[in-house]
Amino acid sequence: MKRILAFLAIMLFIVASAAGCGGTKEQSKTEPVNLTISAAASLQDASAELKTIYEKQHQNVTITYNLAASGTLQKQIEEGAPADLFISAGKSQMDALAQKGLIVDASRKDLLGNELVLITGKDSQLTEFNGLTGASVKKISIGTPETVPAGKYAKDTLTTLKLWEQLQPKMVLAKDVRQVLTYVETGNVDAGLVYRTDAATSSNIKIVAAAPAGSSAPIVYPMAVIKSTKHQQEAEAFASFLTSDDAVKVFEKYGFKVLK
């Protein structure tokens, strides 16, 4: 009987030890995570630099960006496209997702501000918004107002300035704000309306004027974690990083106004 009890005690010790070792191994193992960040196209340059910084600090996390017009990204998320975090260039797109219960409401935060500017090629003689009605300006590009926040801000600004209806025949609509910039750079259009941060990335254009204060709603970039994410903790950690000192330096480098 004593031998049986001793044998059972040894077996229990071995099983317990094995379980303990297995638990330690499991706890020390860090699973790799791939985060998909759906972000407004105007964040292209800053986002690349932020990715490099974050992945150096978190070697188990890979950041993959889906950059497009905010309205396009909104539709993709509504249709079930994979996304862990959404950074929009307009509030209406985030509001639409919130109304459908597709974001983690507590994670929503207004991250950045921007400014709308009128741009032309370097040799243009244009000096103000009113000059857009002149004969020398044949084509003007803005983002499609229904899907591109910069396009909506542009339409609102031109409407406030009582120029929208007059300029309709000259309008060339673009899929996102970066396409507007390209059209102006290549001379396919004579002028365009983009964010100041986009204009700052090009040496082939010049800024003619900034949109007058109050001519459109304030330009705000909200962000929020997508409710369907399988990596909520990691997505929230990346969102927190975007408000850190390291990230603020990057955003300010590219001309964004950091909202606190």
Phi and psi restraints in degrees (value plus and minus 20) as a CYANA .aco file:
   2 LYS   PHI     -84.0   -44.0
   2 LYS   PSI     -58.2   -18.2
   3 ARG   PHI     -85.2   -45.2
   3 ARG   PSI     -59.4   -19.4
   4 ILE   PHI     -84.0   -44.0
   4 ILE   PSI     -65.3   -25.3
   5 LEU   PHI     -83.5   -43.5
   5 LEU   PSI     -60.2   -20.2
   6 ALA   PHI     -84.2   -44.2
   6 ALA   PSI     -61.1   -21.1
   7 PHE   PHI     -82.7   -42.7
   7 PHE   PSI     -63.9   -23.9
   8 LEU   PHI     -83.3   -43.3
   8 LEU   PSI     -59.1   -19.1
   9 ALA   PHI     -84.0   -44.0
   9 ALA   PSI     -61.1   -21.1
  10 ILE   PHI     -83.8   -43.8
  10 ILE   PSI     -64.1   -24.1
  11 MET   PHI     -83.0   -43.0
  11 MET   PSI     -61.9   -21.9
  12 LEU   PHI     -83.3   -43.3
  12 LEU   PSI     -57.9   -17.9
  13 PHE   PHI     -84.9   -44.9
  13 PHE   PSI     -62.3   -22.3
  14 ILE   PHI     -84.8   -44.8
  14 ILE   PSI     -64.2   -24.2
  15 VAL   PHI     -82.7   -42.7
  15 VAL   PSI     -64.1   -24.1
  16 ALA   PHI     -84.0   -44.0
  16 ALA   PSI     -60.8   -20.8
  17 SER   PHI     -85.4   -45.4
  17 SER   PSI     -61.9   -21.9
  18 ALA   PHI     -83.5   -43.5
  18 ALA   PSI     -61.4   -21.4
  19 ALA   PHI     -85.1   -45.1
  19 ALA   PSI     -60.1   -20.1
  20 GLY   PHI     -84.4   -44.4
  20 GLY   PSI     -62.0   -22.0
  21 CYS   PHI     -85.3   -45.3
  21 CYS   PSI     -60.0   -20.0
  22 GLY   PHI     -83.5   -43.5
  22 GLY   PSI     -60.1   -20.1
  23 GLY   PHI     -85.8   -45.8
  23 GLY   PSI     -60.1   -20.1
  24 THR   PHI     -83.8   -43.8
  24 THR   PSI     -61.5   -21.5
  25 LYS   PHI     -82.8   -42.8
  25 LYS   PSI     -61.9   -21.9
  26 GLU   PHI     -85.6   -45.6
  26 GLU   PSI     -60.9   -20.9
  27 GLN   PHI     -88.5   -48.5
  27 GLN   PSI     -52.8   -12.8
  28 SER   PHI    -101.4   -61.4
  28 SER   PSI     -33.4     6.6
  29 LYS   PHI    -102.3   -62.3
  29 LYS   PSI     104.5   144.5
  30 THR   PHI    -127.0   -87.0
  30 THR   PSI      96.0   136.0
  31 GLU   PHI     -94.2   -54.2
  31 GLU   PSI     116.5   156.5
  32 PRO   PHI     -87.4   -47.4
  32 PRO   PSI     124.4   164.4
  33 VAL   PHI    -147.5  -107.5
  33 VAL   PSI     113.1   153.1
  34 ASN   PHI    -131.2   -91.2
  34 ASN   PSI      93.0   133.0
  35 LEU   PHI    -117.4   -77.4
  35 LEU   PSI     110.2   150.2
  36 THR   PHI    -120.4   -80.4
  36 THR   PSI      98.2   138.2
  37 ILE   PHI    -128.7   -88.7
  37 ILE   PSI      91.8   131.8
  38 SER   PHI    -106.6   -66.6
  38 SER   PSI      94.0   134.0
  39 ALA   PHI    -154.9  -114.9
  39 ALA   PSI     128.2   168.2
  40 ALA   PHI     -76.4   -36.4
  40 ALA   PSI     123.0   163.0
  41 ALA   PHI     -78.3   -38.3
  41 ALA   PSI     -48.7    -8.7
  42 SER   PHI     -88.1   -48.1
  42 SER   PSI     -29.5    10.5
  43 LEU   PHI    -112.4   -72.4
  43 LEU   PSI     -14.1    25.9
  44 GLN   PHI     -70.6   -30.6
  44 GLN   PSI     -72.5   -32.5
  45 ASP   PHI     -92.3   -52.3
  45 ASP   PSI     -66.2   -26.2
  46 ALA   PHI     -83.6   -43.6
  46 ALA   PSI     -59.3   -19.3
  47 SER   PHI     -84.8   -44.8
  47 SER   PSI     -54.9   -14.9
  48 ALA   PHI     -83.3   -43.3
  48 ALA   PSI     -62.2   -22.2
  49 GLU   PHI     -89.6   -49.6
  49 GLU   PSI     -58.8   -18.8
  50 LEU   PHI     -84.9   -44.9
  50 LEU   PSI     -57.7   -17.7
  51 LYS   PHI     -78.9   -38.9
  51 LYS   PSI     -66.5   -26.5
  52 THR   PHI     -80.4   -40.4
  52 THR   PSI     -65.3   -25.3
  53 ILE   PHI     -83.4   -43.4
  53 ILE   PSI     -67.4   -27.4
  54 TYR   PHI     -87.5   -47.5
  54 TYR   PSI     -61.1   -21.1
  55 GLU   PHI     -88.5   -48.5
  55 GLU   PSI     -47.2    -7.2
  56 LYS   PHI     -89.8   -49.8
  56 LYS   PSI     -55.4   -15.4
  57 GLN   PHI    -100.2   -60.2
  57 GLN   PSI     -45.4    -5.4
  58 HIS   PHI    -152.6  -112.6
  58 HIS   PSI      66.7   106.7
  59 GLN   PHI     -90.2   -50.2
  59 GLN   PSI     -33.4     6.6
  60 ASN   PHI    -111.6   -71.6
  60 ASN   PSI     -21.0    19.0
  61 VAL   PHI    -133.2   -93.2
  61 VAL   PSI     110.9   150.9
  62 THR   PHI    -132.7   -92.7
  62 THR   PSI     109.9   149.9
  63 ILE   PHI    -120.2   -80.2
  63 ILE   PSI     104.6   144.6
  64 THR   PHI    -138.8   -98.8
  64 THR   PSI     103.8   143.8
  65 TYR   PHI    -116.1   -76.1
  65 TYR   PSI     122.6   162.6
  66 ASN   PHI    -137.1   -97.1
  66 ASN   PSI      79.1   119.1
  67 LEU   PHI    -120.5   -80.5
  67 LEU   PSI     106.7   146.7
  68 ALA   PHI    -186.7  -146.7
  68 ALA   PSI    -198.9  -158.9
  69 ALA   PHI     -82.0   -42.0
  69 ALA   PSI     122.3   162.3
  70 SER   PHI     -78.5   -38.5
  70 SER   PSI     -57.3   -17.3
  71 GLY   PHI     -86.0   -46.0
  71 GLY   PSI     -57.4   -17.4
  72 THR   PHI     -84.9   -44.9
  72 THR   PSI     -64.1   -24.1
  73 LEU   PHI     -84.2   -44.2
  73 LEU   PSI     -59.5   -19.5
  74 GLN   PHI     -77.6   -37.6
  74 GLN   PSI     -67.5   -27.5
  75 LYS   PHI     -83.7   -43.7
  75 LYS   PSI     -59.9   -19.9
  76 GLN   PHI     -81.1   -41.1
  76 GLN   PSI     -64.3   -24.3
  77 ILE   PHI     -85.8   -45.8
  77 ILE   PSI     -60.5   -20.5
  78 GLU   PHI     -81.6   -41.6
  78 GLU   PSI     -51.4   -11.4
  79 GLU   PHI    -109.7   -69.7
  79 GLU   PSI     -15.3    24.7
  80 GLY   PHI      75.4   115.4
  80 GLY   PSI      -8.6    31.4
  81 ALA   PHI     -83.8   -43.8
  81 ALA   PSI     122.5   162.5
  82 PRO   PHI     -85.0   -45.0
  82 PRO   PSI     110.8   150.8
  83 ALA   PHI    -180.6  -140.6
  83 ALA   PSI     119.9   159.9
  84 ASP   PHI    -124.5   -84.5
  84 ASP   PSI     -53.2   -13.2
  85 LEU   PHI    -162.4  -122.4
  85 LEU   PSI     119.4   159.4
  86 PHE   PHI    -138.0   -98.0
  86 PHE   PSI     108.9   148.9
  87 ILE   PHI    -141.3  -101.3
  87 ILE   PSI      89.7   129.7
  88 SER   PHI    -120.2   -80.2
  88 SER   PSI     134.5   174.5
  89 ALA   PHI    -113.3   -73.3
  89 ALA   PSI     -14.2    25.8
  90 GLY   PHI    -169.3  -129.3
  90 GLY   PSI     129.7   169.7
  91 LYS   PHI     -93.0   -53.0
  91 LYS   PSI     -51.3   -11.3
  92 SER   PHI     -82.8   -42.8
  92 SER   PSI     -55.8   -15.8
  93 GLN   PHI     -87.3   -47.3
  93 GLN   PSI     -60.4   -20.4
  94 MET   PHI     -90.5   -50.5
  94 MET   PSI     -57.4   -17.4
  95 ASP   PHI     -79.8   -39.8
  95 ASP   PSI     -60.4   -20.4
  96 ALA   PHI     -83.7   -43.7
  96 ALA   PSI     -61.3   -21.3
  97 LEU   PHI     -89.4   -49.4
  97 LEU   PSI     -56.7   -16.7
  98 ALA   PHI     -84.6   -44.6
  98 ALA   PSI     -61.0   -21.0
  99 GLN   PHI     -83.4   -43.4
  99 GLN   PSI     -47.6    -7.6
 100 LYS   PHI    -114.4   -74.4
 100 LYS   PSI     -14.3    25.7
 101 GLY   PHI      49.9    89.9
 101 GLY   PSI      10.3    50.3
 102 LEU   PHI    -120.2   -80.2
 102 LEU   PSI     -22.3    17.7
 103 ILE   PHI    -141.8  -101.8
 103 ILE   PSI     139.4   179.4
 104 VAL   PHI    -101.8   -61.8
 104 VAL   PSI      84.0   124.0
 105 ASP   PHI     -74.9   -34.9
 105 ASP   PSI     -59.9   -19.9
 106 ALA   PHI     -86.9   -46.9
 106 ALA   PSI     -38.0     2.0
 107 SER   PHI    -109.8   -69.8
 107 SER   PSI     -27.7    12.3
 108 ARG   PHI     -89.6   -49.6
 108 ARG   PSI     115.9   155.9
 109 LYS   PHI    -172.2  -132.2
 109 LYS   PSI     118.8   158.8
 110 ASP   PHI     -98.3   -58.3
 110 ASP   PSI      94.2   134.2
 111 LEU   PHI    -113.3   -73.3
 111 LEU   PSI     -68.2   -28.2
 112 LEU   PHI    -156.5  -116.5
 112 LEU   PSI     141.2   181.2
 113 GLY   PHI    -144.4  -104.4
 113 GLY   PSI     142.0   182.0
 114 ASN   PHI    -169.8  -129.8
 114 ASN   PSI    -199.2  -159.2
 115 GLU   PHI    -158.6  -118.6
 115 GLU   PSI     121.7   161.7
 116 LEU   PHI    -111.4   -71.4
 116 LEU   PSI     115.3   155.3
 117 VAL   PHI    -153.4  -113.4
 117 VAL   PSI     133.8   173.8
 118 LEU   PHI    -113.2   -73.2
 118 LEU   PSI     107.1   147.1
 119 ILE   PHI    -144.0  -104.0
 119 ILE   PSI     135.7   175.7
 120 THR   PHI    -163.7  -123.7
 120 THR   PSI     155.8   195.8
 121 GLY   PHI     -88.0   -48.0
 121 GLY   PSI     141.9   181.9
 122 LYS   PHI     -82.4   -42.4
 122 LYS   PSI     -48.0    -8.0
 123 ASP   PHI    -111.3   -71.3
 123 ASP   PSI     -19.7    20.3
 124 SER   PHI     -86.5   -46.5
 124 SER   PSI     128.1   168.1
 125 GLN   PHI    -118.0   -78.0
 125 GLN   PSI     -16.5    23.5
 126 LEU   PHI     -84.0   -44.0
 126 LEU   PSI     116.8   156.8
 127 THR   PHI    -146.5  -106.5
 127 THR   PSI     -31.5     8.5
 128 GLU   PHI    -179.1  -139.1
 128 GLU   PSI     147.8   187.8
 129 PHE   PHI     -79.8   -39.8
 129 PHE   PSI     -61.1   -21.1
 130 ASN   PHI     -80.9   -40.9
 130 ASN   PSI     -43.6    -3.6
 131 GLY   PHI     -89.1   -49.1
 131 GLY   PSI     -32.6     7.4
 132 LEU   PHI     -83.4   -43.4
 132 LEU   PSI     -41.9    -1.9
 133 THR   PHI    -101.2   -61.2
 133 THR   PSI     -29.4    10.6
 134 GLY   PHI     -90.5   -50.5
 134 GLY   PSI     140.6   180.6
 135 ALA   PHI     -86.6   -46.6
 135 ALA   PSI     -44.9    -4.9
 136 SER   PHI     -92.1   -52.1
 136 SER   PSI     -38.3     1.7
 137 VAL   PHI    -121.9   -81.9
 137 VAL   PSI      86.0   126.0
 138 LYS   PHI    -118.4   -78.4
 138 LYS   PSI     -50.6   -10.6
 139 LYS   PHI    -155.8  -115.8
 139 LYS   PSI     116.4   156.4
 140 ILE   PHI    -149.3  -109.3
 140 ILE   PSI     113.3   153.3
 141 SER   PHI    -132.9   -92.9
 141 SER   PSI     118.7   158.7
 142 ILE   PHI    -159.7  -119.7
 142 ILE   PSI     142.6   182.6
 143 GLY   PHI     -88.5   -48.5
 143 GLY   PSI     130.3   170.3
 144 THR   PHI     -77.3   -37.3
 144 THR   PSI      95.4   135.4
 145 PRO   PHI     -77.0   -37.0
 145 PRO   PSI     -50.8   -10.8
 146 GLU   PHI     -91.9   -51.9
 146 GLU   PSI     -43.5    -3.5
 147 THR   PHI    -145.6  -105.6
 147 THR   PSI     -37.7     2.3
 148 VAL   PHI    -132.6   -92.6
 148 VAL   PSI      92.4   132.4
 149 PRO   PHI     -72.4   -32.4
 149 PRO   PSI     -61.1   -21.1
 150 ALA   PHI     -80.9   -40.9
 150 ALA   PSI     -53.6   -13.6
 151 GLY   PHI     -89.1   -49.1
 151 GLY   PSI     -58.1   -18.1
 152 LYS   PHI     -86.6   -46.6
 152 LYS   PSI     -62.9   -22.9
 153 TYR   PHI     -82.4   -42.4
 153 TYR   PSI     -59.2   -19.2
 154 ALA   PHI     -84.9   -44.9
 154 ALA   PSI     -65.0   -25.0
 155 LYS   PHI     -81.6   -41.6
 155 LYS   PSI     -64.9   -24.9
 156 ASP   PHI     -82.3   -42.3
 156 ASP   PSI     -60.8   -20.8
 157 THR   PHI     -84.2   -44.2
 157 THR   PSI     -67.5   -27.5
 158 LEU   PHI     -86.7   -46.7
 158 LEU   PSI     -51.9   -11.9
 159 THR   PHI     -87.8   -47.8
 159 THR   PSI     -64.5   -24.5
 160 THR   PHI     -79.6   -39.6
 160 THR   PSI     -57.6   -17.6
 161 LEU   PHI    -103.1   -63.1
 161 LEU   PSI     -16.7    23.3
 162 LYS   PHI      40.4    80.4
 162 LYS   PSI      19.7    59.7
 163 LEU   PHI    -137.3   -97.3
 163 LEU   PSI     -35.6     4.4
 164 TRP   PHI     -77.0   -37.0
 164 TRP   PSI     -72.1   -32.1
 165 GLU   PHI     -83.3   -43.3
 165 GLU   PSI     -61.9   -21.9
 166 GLN   PHI     -82.3   -42.3
 166 GLN   PSI     -53.4   -13.4
 167 LEU   PHI    -111.0   -71.0
 167 LEU   PSI     -22.6    17.4
 168 GLN   PHI     -71.1   -31.1
 168 GLN   PSI     -65.6   -25.6
 169 PRO   PHI     -84.1   -44.1
 169 PRO   PSI     -38.2     1.8
 170 LYS   PHI    -115.2   -75.2
 170 LYS   PSI     -27.3    12.7
 171 MET   PHI     -94.0   -54.0
 171 MET   PSI     114.1   154.1
 172 VAL   PHI    -141.8  -101.8
 172 VAL   PSI      91.6   131.6
 173 LEU   PHI    -107.0   -67.0
 173 LEU   PSI     120.1   160.1
 174 ALA   PHI    -138.0   -98.0
 174 ALA   PSI     137.6   177.6
 175 LYS   PHI     -92.6   -52.6
 175 LYS   PSI     -45.5    -5.5
 176 ASP   PHI    -180.0  -140.0
 176 ASP   PSI     154.1   194.1
 177 VAL   PHI     -87.0   -47.0
 177 VAL   PSI     -50.4   -10.4
 178 ARG   PHI     -88.1   -48.1
 178 ARG   PSI     -50.7   -10.7
 179 GLN   PHI     -89.2   -49.2
 179 GLN   PSI     -56.3   -16.3
 180 VAL   PHI     -78.7   -38.7
 180 VAL   PSI     -67.1   -27.1
 181 LEU   PHI     -78.1   -38.1
 181 LEU   PSI     -64.2   -24.2
 182 THR   PHI     -83.3   -43.3
 182 THR   PSI     -61.6   -21.6
 183 TYR   PHI     -78.9   -38.9
 183 TYR   PSI     -61.5   -21.5
 184 VAL   PHI     -91.3   -51.3
 184 VAL   PSI     -62.8   -22.8
 185 GLU   PHI     -79.3   -39.3
 185 GLU   PSI     -59.8   -19.8
 186 THR   PHI    -107.0   -67.0
 186 THR   PSI     -25.4    14.6
 187 GLY   PHI      60.4   100.4
 187 GLY   PSI      -8.5    31.5
 188 ASN   PHI     -90.7   -50.7
 188 ASN   PSI     -42.3    -2.3
 189 VAL   PHI    -154.6  -114.6
 189 VAL   PSI     141.1   181.1
 190 ASP   PHI    -107.6   -67.6
 190 ASP   PSI     -42.9    -2.9
 191 ALA   PHI    -177.7  -137.7
 191 ALA   PSI     142.3   182.3
 192 GLY   PHI    -178.1  -138.1
 192 GLY   PSI     142.3   182.3
 193 LEU   PHI    -136.1   -96.1
 193 LEU   PSI     100.0   140.0
 194 VAL   PHI    -156.2  -116.2
 194 VAL   PSI     155.0   195.0
 195 TYR   PHI     -94.5   -54.5
 195 TYR   PSI     132.0   172.0
 196 ARG   PHI     -79.0   -39.0
 196 ARG   PSI     -54.7   -14.7
 197 THR   PHI     -84.9   -44.9
 197 THR   PSI     -54.2   -14.2
 198 ASP   PHI     -90.4   -50.4
 198 ASP   PSI     -63.2   -23.2
 199 ALA   PHI     -79.8   -39.8
 199 ALA   PSI     -54.2   -14.2
 200 ALA   PHI     -88.1   -48.1
 200 ALA   PSI     -37.7     2.3
 201 THR   PHI    -104.4   -64.4
 201 THR   PSI     -29.4    10.6
 202 SER   PHI    -136.5   -96.5
 202 SER   PSI     116.5   156.5
 203 SER   PHI    -119.5   -79.5
 203 SER   PSI     -16.7    23.3
 204 ASN   PHI    -122.4   -82.4
 204 ASN   PSI     -13.9    26.1
 205 ILE   PHI    -153.3  -113.3
 205 ILE   PSI     151.9   191.9
 206 LYS   PHI    -154.8  -114.8
 206 LYS   PSI     131.8   171.8
 207 ILE   PHI    -108.5   -68.5
 207 ILE   PSI     102.4   142.4
 208 VAL   PHI    -105.7   -65.7
 208 VAL   PSI     -65.5   -25.5
 209 ALA   PHI    -183.0  -143.0
 209 ALA   PSI     135.1   175.1
 210 ALA   PHI    -113.9   -73.9
 210 ALA   PSI     129.2   169.2
 211 ALA   PHI     -80.8   -40.8
 211 ALA   PSI     114.0   154.0
 212 PRO   PHI     -79.0   -39.0
 212 PRO   PSI     124.3   164.3
 213 ALA   PHI     -76.0   -36.0
 213 ALA   PSI     113.4   153.4
 214 GLY   PHI      63.5   103.5
 214 GLY   PSI     -18.9    21.1
 215 SER   PHI     -98.7   -58.7
 215 SER   PSI     -33.6     6.4
 216 SER   PHI    -170.0  -130.0
 216 SER   PSI     154.0   194.0
 217 ALA   PHI     -84.6   -44.6
 217 ALA   PSI     134.3   174.3
 218 PRO   PHI     -77.0   -37.0
 218 PRO   PSI     121.7   161.7
 219 ILE   PHI    -107.8   -67.8
 219 ILE   PSI      90.5   130.5
 220 VAL   PHI    -149.3  -109.3
 220 VAL   PSI     118.0   158.0
 221 TYR   PHI    -127.1   -87.1
 221 TYR   PSI      81.8   121.8
 222 PRO   PHI    -106.5   -66.5
 222 PRO   PSI     134.0   174.0
 223 MET   PHI    -150.8  -110.8
 223 MET   PSI     134.5   174.5
 224 ALA   PHI    -181.1  -141.1
 224 ALA   PSI     130.3   170.3
 225 VAL   PHI     -97.1   -57.1
 225 VAL   PSI     117.4   157.4
 226 ILE   PHI     -99.4   -59.4
 226 ILE   PSI     112.5   152.5
 227 LYS   PHI     -81.6   -41.6
 227 LYS   PSI     -49.9    -9.9
 228 SER   PHI    -101.8   -61.8
 228 SER   PSI     -20.2    19.8
 229 THR   PHI     -79.0   -39.0
 229 THR   PSI     125.8   165.8
 230 LYS   PHI    -116.6   -76.6
 230 LYS   PSI     -17.5    22.5
 231 HIS   PHI    -152.9  -112.9
 231 HIS   PSI      34.8    74.8
 232 GLN   PHI     -81.4   -41.4
 232 GLN   PSI     -63.0   -23.0
 233 GLN   PHI     -81.8   -41.8
 233 GLN   PSI     -64.4   -24.4
 234 GLU   PHI     -89.2   -49.2
 234 GLU   PSI     -56.4   -16.4
 235 ALA   PHI     -85.8   -45.8
 235 ALA   PSI     -60.5   -20.5
 236 GLU   PHI     -86.9   -46.9
 236 GLU   PSI     -54.1   -14.1
 237 ALA   PHI     -86.7   -46.7
 237 ALA   PSI     -59.7   -19.7
 238 PHE   PHI     -88.9   -48.9
 238 PHE   PSI     -59.2   -19.2
 239 ALA   PHI     -81.3   -41.3
 239 ALA   PSI     -59.4   -19.4
 240 SER   PHI     -84.7   -44.7
 240 SER   PSI     -59.2   -19.2
 241 PHE   PHI     -80.0   -40.0
 241 PHE   PSI     -55.3   -15.3
 242 LEU   PHI     -86.6   -46.6
 242 LEU   PSI     -32.4     7.6
 243 THR   PHI    -125.3   -85.3
 243 THR   PSI     -16.8    23.2
 244 SER   PHI     -97.0   -57.0
 244 SER   PSI     147.5   187.5
 245 ASP   PHI     -80.0   -40.0
 245 ASP   PSI     -59.9   -19.9
 246 ASP   PHI     -80.1   -40.1
 246 ASP   PSI     -65.3   -25.3
 247 ALA   PHI     -90.2   -50.2
 247 ALA   PSI     -59.4   -19.4
 248 VAL   PHI     -77.4   -37.4
 248 VAL   PSI     -62.6   -22.6
 249 LYS   PHI     -79.8   -39.8
 249 LYS   PSI     -60.7   -20.7
 250 VAL   PHI     -87.3   -47.3
 250 VAL   PSI     -68.1   -28.1
 251 PHE   PHI     -79.8   -39.8
 251 PHE   PSI     -63.9   -23.9
 252 GLU   PHI     -87.5   -47.5
 252 GLU   PSI     -52.5   -12.5
 253 LYS   PHI     -79.3   -39.3
 253 LYS   PSI     -56.0   -16.0
 254 TYR   PHI    -114.7   -74.7
 254 TYR   PSI     -11.3    28.7
 255 GLY   PHI      72.5   112.5
 255 GLY   PSI     -13.2    26.8
 256 PHE   PHI     -98.5   -58.5
 256 PHE   PSI     131.5   171.5
 257 LYS   PHI    -114.7   -74.7
 257 LYS   PSI      99.4   139.4
 258 VAL   PHI    -104.1   -64.1
 258 VAL   PSI     105.2   145.2
 259 LEU   PHI    -112.5   -72.5
 259 LEU   PSI     110.7   150.7
